[in-house]
Amino acid sequence: MPFVKEKFFIQEESLAFIYIMKKFNYTQGQSQRLIARGRLIIDNQSMTKSNEKIQGEVEIVYFKPSSRGLNPIFHTPDFMLFDKPSGVLVHPKKMTTPYSMLDEVRSFGGQDANGCHRIDMETSGLFLSSKHKLAEKNIKMLFQEREIQKSYLAWADGELREDFVVDKPILTLPNGYTKSKHKVAISQDGKRALTIFKPLYYDKELDTTLVACYPHTGRTHQIRLHLFHVKHPIIGDPIYGTDFDISDEYLEDTLTIEKRKIYTGAKRLLLHAQSLRFEYKGNKYILYSKEDFRGSKELIEAPQNRKFNKRIK
């Protein structure tokens, strides 16, 4: 469990934030945030004032990374690149999250290491992380300014023959939106979203196309929504391409693997972050995933067993 609660005995009286800084090699800001979040406990009560003095027995709840042996496939003194497996969060959702990429990032890179961009839990592939705070700031700025070019691979339902572009704005839907379980939708009220798609290989037996996807913007679920829009949803997508009830079961964590394979075509979302291209400190990097995503077509259910939403077929 990455977040742990441990007991410590403080021999000499100390300001709370200074003790945390020394004990965990935190910056002052990190120490004060830990205390402000109620993770310093004295006599079963959270203490939230970082400038108070503490002594004797205390309990501290903190993130203690636990690696599962997933080492970066490439690293420099400033950043690390991981091949993230499908099904792994990049950051713990809550304190009870048993494992996330942050475990590997901090285990390899140290306390100041951190992820630099978003990637959905079910999406596999490249995950770029910094080793220190300055690198984190710089790399996040590169993503924000769209100076890092990304490519993805996806297994899409049906046959796609020609390259095509989807230039459709995406709107983030408000909380409590009840017409669907979608987080986002194509809407003229949304922000511009552009994706270039290049079909690479069509498997006639499985009626599915391996597609290279090049997002020129970074909207939430952009590739998933754009392929759904052209009526070729990504195989295994439990949100875009399914009925309301299936999406609801998935989000409530009650959708069985067998039912998911029937209604989405696979037990996982078949989307993979394949490459990153960027310049950093005068060096040009072109980095590729080492995973054989093409081989993941073995996960795809036979077309006669698939039951996609008829409204998009």
C-alpha positions in Angstrom: 0.0 0.0 0.0 1.7 3.2 -1.2 0.1 5.5 1.5 1.2 4.2 4.9 0.7 5.3 8.5 3.8 5.0 10.6 4.6 5.9 14.2 7.6 8.0 15.1 9.1 9.2 18.4 10.4 12.7 18.5 13.1 13.0 21.2 13.6 16.8 21.0 10.9 19.3 20.6 10.7 20.6 17.0 8.5 22.7 14.7 6.2 20.3 12.9 7.1 21.3 9.4 10.9 21.2 10.1 10.6 17.7 11.6 8.8 16.5 8.4 11.4 18.1 6.2 14.3 16.5 7.9 12.6 13.1 8.4 11.5 12.7 4.7 13.9 15.0 2.9 10.9 17.1 1.9 10.9 20.7 0.8 9.2 23.2 3.0 6.2 23.3 0.7 5.9 19.5 0.6 6.1 19.4 4.4 3.5 22.0 4.9 1.1 20.4 2.4 1.4 17.0 4.2 0.5 18.7 7.5 -2.3 20.8 5.9 -3.9 17.6 4.6 -4.2 16.2 8.1 -1.6 13.6 7.7 0.3 14.4 10.9 -1.6 12.7 13.8 -1.1 13.3 17.5 -3.3 11.4 20.0 -5.6 10.2 17.2 -6.2 13.8 16.1 -4.9 15.4 12.9 -2.7 18.5 13.5 -2.9 21.0 10.6 -0.8 23.9 11.8 2.7 23.4 10.5 4.4 26.0 12.8 3.3 24.3 16.0 5.9 22.4 18.1 5.7 18.7 18.5 7.4 16.1 20.7 6.9 12.5 21.7 5.0 9.9 19.7 3.3 11.0 16.5 1.8 9.2 13.5 2.4 10.3 9.9 0.5 9.2 6.8 2.8 9.5 3.7 3.3 8.1 0.3 5.8 5.2 0.4 6.4 3.9 -3.1 6.4 0.2 -3.7 7.9 -0.9 -7.0 6.7 -4.0 -8.9 9.9 -3.9 -11.0 8.7 -1.8 -13.9 11.9 0.1 -14.8 12.0 2.9 -17.3 12.9 1.9 -20.9 14.9 5.2 -21.3 16.2 7.8 -18.9 18.4 10.9 -18.6 19.4 13.0 -15.6 16.2 14.9 -16.1 13.5 12.5 -17.1 12.4 8.9 -17.4 10.2 7.1 -20.0 8.1 4.1 -18.9 6.0 1.6 -21.0 2.8 1.8 -18.9 0.7 -1.4 -18.8 -3.0 -1.1 -19.5 -5.0 -1.0 -16.3 -2.6 1.0 -14.2 -3.3 4.5 -13.0 -0.6 7.2 -13.5 -1.3 8.6 -10.1 -3.2 7.2 -7.1 -6.9 8.3 -7.2 -7.2 8.1 -3.4 -5.1 7.0 -0.4 -6.3 3.4 -0.7 -5.1 3.0 -4.3 -2.9 -0.1 -4.1 -0.6 0.7 -7.0 0.0 3.4 -9.6 2.8 4.5 -11.9 3.8 6.9 -9.2 5.2 3.9 -7.3 7.6 3.2 -10.1 8.4 6.9 -10.8 9.3 7.6 -7.2 11.1 4.2 -6.7 13.4 4.9 -9.6 13.6 8.7 -9.6 13.3 9.6 -6.0 11.0 11.8 -3.9 10.9 14.7 -6.3 10.1 12.6 -9.4 6.7 13.0 -10.9 4.6 12.2 -14.0 4.4 15.0 -16.6 1.2 14.3 -18.5 -2.1 12.4 -18.5 -2.7 9.0 -19.9 -5.9 7.0 -19.3 -5.7 4.1 -16.9 -6.7 1.6 -19.7 -4.4 3.1 -22.3 -1.0 1.4 -22.5 2.3 2.8 -23.7 4.7 5.7 -23.2 4.5 7.7 -19.9 7.1 10.5 -19.5 8.1 11.5 -16.0 10.6 14.0 -14.5 13.3 13.3 -12.0 13.3 16.7 -10.3 11.1 19.8 -9.9 12.7 22.0 -12.6 12.5 19.2 -15.2 8.9 18.7 -14.3 8.1 22.3 -14.8 9.9 22.4 -18.2 8.4 19.2 -19.6 4.9 20.1 -18.5 5.4 23.4 -20.3 6.4 21.6 -23.5 3.2 19.6 -23.3 1.2 22.7 -22.6 2.7 24.5 -25.6 2.2 21.4 -27.8 5.9 21.1 -28.4 5.8 17.3 -27.8 4.4 15.4 -30.7 2.5 12.2 -29.7 1.4 9.2 -31.7 -0.9 6.4 -30.7 -2.0 3.0 -32.1 -5.5 1.8 -31.9 -7.5 -1.2 -33.0 -10.7 0.2 -34.5 -13.9 -1.6 -35.3 -14.4 -2.2 -39.0 -12.4 -1.4 -42.1 -10.6 1.9 -42.7 -8.8 2.2 -46.0 -7.7 5.9 -46.4 -6.0 8.4 -44.3 -8.4 11.0 -42.8 -8.6 13.9 -40.5 -11.2 14.6 -37.8 -11.4 18.3 -36.9 -14.3 18.5 -34.5 -14.5 20.6 -31.3 -14.8 18.8 -28.0 -16.9 20.0 -25.1 -16.4 18.7 -21.5 -19.8 17.7 -20.2 -21.0 19.0 -16.8 -21.2 16.8 -13.8 -24.5 15.0 -13.5 -25.1 14.9 -17.3 -27.6 12.1 -17.6 -28.1 11.6 -21.4 -25.0 9.4 -21.6 -22.0 8.3 -19.5 -19.6 10.3 -21.8 -17.2 12.7 -20.2 -16.9 14.7 -23.4 -18.9 15.2 -26.6 -18.5 16.8 -30.0 -20.0 20.3 -29.8 -19.6 23.6 -31.5 -19.4 25.0 -28.0 -16.3 23.0 -27.3 -12.6 23.6 -27.9 -10.9 22.8 -31.2 -9.7 19.2 -31.5 -7.8 17.8 -34.5 -6.6 14.2 -35.1 -4.9 12.7 -38.1 -5.6 9.0 -38.7 -3.6 6.6 -40.9 -4.8 3.0 -41.3 -1.9 0.6 -41.2 -3.4 -2.9 -41.5 -6.9 -4.4 -41.8 -7.6 -7.8 -40.3 -10.5 -9.2 -42.4 -11.1 -12.2 -40.0 -11.6 -9.9 -37.0 -13.0 -7.0 -39.0 -10.7 -4.5 -37.3 -8.1 -2.0 -38.5 -4.9 -1.0 -36.8 -4.7 2.8 -37.0 -2.0 5.2 -36.3 -3.4 8.3 -34.5 -1.7 11.7 -34.4 -3.5 14.2 -32.1 -2.6 17.8 -32.7 -4.5 18.9 -29.7 -4.7 17.3 -26.2 -8.4 17.1 -25.4 -9.8 14.5 -22.9 -10.6 11.3 -24.7 -9.9 13.0 -28.1 -8.9 9.9 -30.1 -11.6 7.7 -28.6 -14.3 10.3 -29.3 -13.1 11.1 -32.8 -13.0 7.4 -33.9 -16.5 7.0 -32.3 -17.7 10.0 -34.3 -16.7 8.4 -37.6 -18.4 5.1 -36.5 -15.3 3.1 -35.9 -15.0 3.0 -32.1 -11.9 1.6 -30.5 -12.2 -2.1 -29.7 -12.6 -2.5 -26.0 -13.9 1.0 -25.3 -16.6 0.7 -22.5 -17.7 4.3 -22.8 -17.8 5.4 -26.5 -19.5 2.7 -28.6 -21.7 1.1 -25.9 -25.2 1.6 -24.6 -25.9 3.7 -21.5 -26.4 0.5 -19.4 -23.0 -1.0 -20.3 -21.2 2.3 -19.7 -22.9 2.5 -16.3 -21.9 -1.0 -15.4 -18.3 -0.3 -16.3 -18.2 2.9 -14.3 -19.8 1.2 -11.3 -17.3 -1.6 -11.6 -19.9 -4.3 -12.1 -19.3 -5.1 -15.8 -17.9 -8.6 -16.1 -15.0 -9.4 -18.4 -17.2 -11.8 -20.5 -19.9 -9.2 -20.9 -17.4 -6.5 -21.7 -15.8 -8.6 -24.5 -19.3 -9.1 -26.1 -20.3 -5.4 -25.9 -17.0 -3.8 -26.6 -14.9 -6.5 -28.4 -12.2 -6.9 -25.8 -11.5 -7.0 -22.1 -9.4 -3.8 -22.3 -9.3 -0.5 -24.3 -7.0 -1.3 -27.3 -5.3 2.1 -27.4 -1.6 2.5 -27.1 0.7 5.5 -26.7 3.4 4.6 -29.3 5.8 7.5 -29.7 7.0 10.9 -28.4 9.0 13.5 -30.3 10.4 16.6 -28.7 13.5 18.8 -28.1 14.9 19.2 -24.6 18.1 21.2 -23.7 19.2 21.2 -27.3 18.8 17.5 -27.8 16.1 16.0 -30.1 14.4 12.9 -28.9 12.3 10.4 -30.9 11.2 7.8 -28.5 9.1 4.6 -29.2 7.3 2.1 -27.1 8.9 -1.3 -27.0 5.6 -3.2 -26.6 4.2 -5.3 -29.4 0.8 -3.6 -29.6 0.0 -5.2 -32.9 0.0 -8.6 -31.1 -2.8 -7.4 -28.8 -5.3 -8.3 -31.6 -5.3 -11.7 -29.9 -7.5 -10.0 -27.3 -10.2 -9.1 -29.8 -13.5 -11.0 -29.8 -14.7 -12.5 -33.1 -17.0 -10.1 -34.9 -20.0 -12.4 -34.8 -19.8 -12.3 -31.0 -19.6 -8.5 -30.8 -22.6 -6.3 -30.0 -21.8 -2.7 -30.5 -24.3 0.1 -30.0 -26.5 -0.1 -33.2 -26.9 3.7 -33.2 -23.4 4.1 -34.4 -23.1 1.1 -36.8 
